[in-house]
Amino acid sequence: MLRYIGKRLLMLIPVLIAISLVVLIIIDLTPGDPARILLGTQATEEQVQELRDELGLNDPFFVRWWNYITGIITRGDFGTSMMTKRPVAKEMLERFRFTLFLVIIGTCFAVCVGIPVGIFAATHQHTWKDSLAIFLSLIAISMPGFWFSLLVIRLFGVKLQILPISGVDTWKGWILPCISMALGTIAMLARQMRSDMLETLRQDYIITARAKGLSERRVVYRHALKNALIPVITIVGGMFGGSLGGSLITEVIFSIPGLGQYTMTGLNNRDYPVIQSSILIISCMFSVILLIVDLLYAVVDPRIRSQFARKKAKGKEKKDEDKKAEETVAAV
């Protein structure tokens, strides 16, 4: 297991290097000059070029990329924001807790609602309850997140005036953003859980469990749920990782000072260090989350645990054989 984790982490290094290179290429191809934005339209061309030299924007492409990568590897330096003149790493650290809290609460809410709805629909197949659950899931998955955010703001913030429409100064400020973040995930989890549960309930071991006289509740939650959860874990992990970068719209609409809003501000101002570092950090976290999802498979599915155990046993047998061969050679 530890060897597998180490290999996955080592594979992450070339991936992040490639991402940093692609991001810089896209930035270079995107119209807009950060020096011109900083100085304004009244600045002369000489002033703009002087600032570009100061910021290193006139350096060759690979020189800029190499300086950025070596700064991260040797000093842990993600650069300095062109707009605020503050270290990008410090600013991201200050804002990351807002994004992480938003994504965690939104994902937990989606899991607590989506999985039970999917199980409920599967256990009431071909009834009006199943049809209602499918209908609501289709509406939720088809509804754009920004539009739903505006709807809940208008209803609960403007008309009813029971929840704040922006800011997270109190716990009430988190309610609308978390619900908006969770809507699409709830629909996807419900549909996937229903499909996987129906497939699992048709398996032979489930039929055998029912034939032995086990209650339906025990059959569903003790025997069927574990196997049906494996594809759902993939969706939860992928949606959690995607939400770290996809929280941008929610953070902008509800004025949450998180990493998404920070990235959006950097994009508007052509703040290159902010854009590069934000995308790099989000990509790294997404890759780590996928690794955690793979490890969770072993927790849920005993077949995967047995594969790791067999590999470990084979490795131990090989070491013992090598040791015996060395002892035989030494004796001779």
C-alpha positions, 0 to 999 in steps of 0.5 A: 500500500505504501509503495502504491501511494509513493508511486502515485505521488511521484507520478504527480510531479511531472503532471504538475510541471506539465500543467504549469507549462500549459497554463503559461502557454495559455496566459501568453496566448490570452490578450491583455497586458498586466503592465498596461492594466496596472499603469492605466490607459494614460501611461506611455509606452516607455513606462509600460515597457519599464514595468514589464522589465521590472515584472520579468514579462519581457523575459523569454518564455522558457526563462519565465517558466523555469524561474517560476518552477525553480522558485517553487522547488527551491524556496517554496515561492509561488511568486508575488501578486502584481496587484497587491504586491504580496506573496501569492502563497500567503494570500492563497493560504488566507483564502483557502479555508473559506473555499475548503469549508464551503466545499466540505459542507456542500459535499457532506450535505449532498452525500447526506441527501443524494445517497438516501434519495437514490436508495429510496428510489431503488427500493421503490422501483416503478412506483410514483415515489421512484418517478418523483425522485427521478423527476426531481433529480433531472430538474436539479441536474439540468438547472445551472448553478448560478441561476439556482443561486440567484433564485434562492437569493431572491426567495430567502434573501430578498422576499423572505429576508431570513438569510443573508445574501452575501458574506459569511460573517455568521453561520447563516451566511453559509446556508445558501452557498452550501445548498447552491454548491450541493444541488448538482452533486445531489442529483448526480449521487441520487441517479448513480446510487439508484442505478448501482443499488438496482444492479446490486439488488439483482445479484445472486448473493442478495437473492440468497440473503432474502431466501434465508429470511433476512429482513429487507432493511438488513439486506439493503443496508448490510449487504447491498449498500457496500458494493453499491457505494464503490462507483458513488465514491468515485463521483463524490471524490471527483465532485469534491475535487472539482468543487475546489476549482468550481466554487468560483461562481458561488464565491463570486455570487455570494461574495465569499473571499475564497480561492475561487474569487481570488482566481477570478480577480487574478484573471480579470487583472491578468495577474499571472502569478495568481493565475498560475499558482491558483490553478497549480494548487487546485490541480495538486489537491484534485490529484491528491483527492483522487488518490484518497478515493482509490484508497477508500476503495480498499476500505469499502471493498474487501476484494481490493484489500485482498489484492494488496494483501496478496501483493504484499505476501508475494513480495515477502515470499520473494524476499525470503527466497532471495535471502535463502539463495544468498545464505546458500551461496555464502555456505558454499 
